[in-house]
Structure formats: structure tokens, C-alpha cells
Amino acid sequence: MDAVIAERHNSRVTTWHRLARVAGIVLGGAGLLVAFWNQLAFPSADGLLGGLSWLVVGVAPVYGVSVWVVCRRPEHPQARRLLLMGSSLAVNVALEGLIREAADRYGTGGWLWLPNLAYQYSGVLSTIAGILLIASYPDGVVERTWQR
């Protein structure tokens, strides 16, 4: 059944899909590595365990499952949405830590608006992808106009 639905909505995986998949995996992986490094190098006020708990329990499993699903079923729209959510969430967490450390070290000044804008947009993108993932469950199609 899933193969029929995926075939109906996505006839094939194009080059753009492959590039987006690789970019999502690379950006999300880099964001996750930077977030782990930042938490280990500069523990937050909650301590090392408090800072790592959200990464270990929330962000890393979502990203890991999204990479696994998109590698298994690259043609399915839900797999791509899950990868978008996981990657943007990993980038969001990495930017949060980097901005926090830079603001503590250099103070808030004219430089803060651009990284903060990237941080805010990555959070919004992750939220939108998550909502669309749930709204179009299970086959990836928004069926009714009121759901859009």
C-alpha cells in the first residue's frame, strides 16, 4: 500500500531529492556534532548532564531515525519531512549553544542579529516540518483543505 501511495505522489527520486537528502544529512550531522562539542566544552548552568540530556533524548534520536528512514525510503514525502525536521532541529540546537557562548564571551552587539535570525528560522522550520509531518500522517498527503 505504501509503495502505491509513494508512487502516486512521487513518481521517482530526482537529482534534486538526492542533493537535498545529502545536504540534510550533512547539515544535521554537523549541527549535532557541534552541539555535542559545545555542550562538552562549555557546560551550561544545568551542568553537563542537564545540557546533554536534550541532545541525547530528543535531538539525536529524531535525527538518527530520520536518516535511517530517508535512506530506506527516499521517495516517501514523510521521510523527507522527517529529515527536514531532524536536521533543522540539530542545527537549531547547535546555533543556540554557539550564540550563547559568543554572547557570554563578546557581549551582545551589532553582530548578534544574523546568527539569531538563523537560529530563529531553523527553529521555525523544524516546527513547521513537524506539524506538517503530523498533519499528513501516514501517507504524506494533506487530504482536506482545512488541514492545509
N, C-alpha and C positions, 0 to 999 in steps of 0.2 A: 504494500500500500504506500509506504513512504517513497519508494522509488518512482511510483506513478505520479505522486504529488510533486516530487522534486523535478521529474521530467517535464511535467506540465508547466511549471513556473520557471524553471531554469533549464533550458534545453541542453546546455553544455557549460563546462567551466572554461571561460575565456582567458586570454592572457592577462587581462585586467584583474580578473579574480585571483589568478596566481600571484601577480605582483602585490595585490592588496593583502593576500594571505601571508606572504613573506614579510611584507612591511609590518603587518600587525604582530607577527611572531617576534620579529627583531625588536620593534619598539617596546612591546610588552616585556620581553625578556630583559632588555636593557633597563627599563624602568624598575623591574623587580630587583635586578642586581644592584642598581643604585640605591634603591630603598633599603635593602638589607645592609649594604655597606654603610649608609648614612646612620642607620639605627645602631650598628655595631661600633662605629667610630664616634658618634655623638649621641649617647643615650638620652632619651627625653626625660622630662621631670618625673614620669611614671616609672623610671628605671628601665633596664634593658628588657626585662620580661614584659613590662607593660607596652613598650614600643613595638616589640616583635610579635606580640600576640595577634594584633590585627593583620599583620603581614602573613603569619603562619596559618591562622584560622580562616581569614577572609579572602585576602587578595591572591595569595599563591594557589589555593585550590581552584578558584574561579579561573585564573589564567591557565593553570595546568589542564583542567578539563576542557577549556575552550580550544587549546592547541590540539589536544587529543581528538576532539570531535571534528575540528575543521580538517585535520589530516585524514580522518576516516571518511568523512562525508563532505568534501569541499563544494559540492553542488547544492547542498541544502542551505536555504536562506537563514535558518535558525542557527546553523553552525557559524556562519559569518557574523551574525548579530552577537552571538556569544563571544566570539573572538574580539569584536569591536568593544564589547563591554569589559572583558577581561584586560585587554591591552590598555584601554584608556584609564581604567581603574589603577593599573600598575603605574602608568605614567603619572597619574594624579598623586598617588602616594609618594612617588619619588620627588616630584616637584614640591610637594608640601614640606618634606624634610629639607630639601636644598634651600628653599626660600626661608624656612625657619632659621637655619644655621647662618645663612648670609645676612639676614636681618639682625641676628644677635651679634654677628661679627662687625658688620659695616654700618648698621643702623638703617632706618628706613629713609629713603631719599628718592630722587628722581628715577633711579634705576628700577624701582620695585614694580612699576605698573605693568611692564611687559611680562616678566615671569609670573606675576599674579594673574594676568589675563590668560596666559597659557594654562595655569593651574585651574582657574575657574572654568574655562572652556572644556578642559579634559574631564572635570567632574560632571559638567552638564551633559557631555557626550556619553559618558558612562551611564548616567541616569536615563537618558533618552533611549539608549540601546537596551537597557534592562527593562524599561517599561514596554518597548516595542516587542521585546522577546516574550514577555508575559502576555501581552495583548494578542499576539499572533500565534499563540501556542495551539496545537502541536505542530501544524504543518507549515507555519511561516507565512500564512496568508491572512490578511485582515479582511474578514468576510463582510462585515456590515459597515455602513458609512458612519454610524455613530461611534464605532471603535477607532476610527481614524482621528 
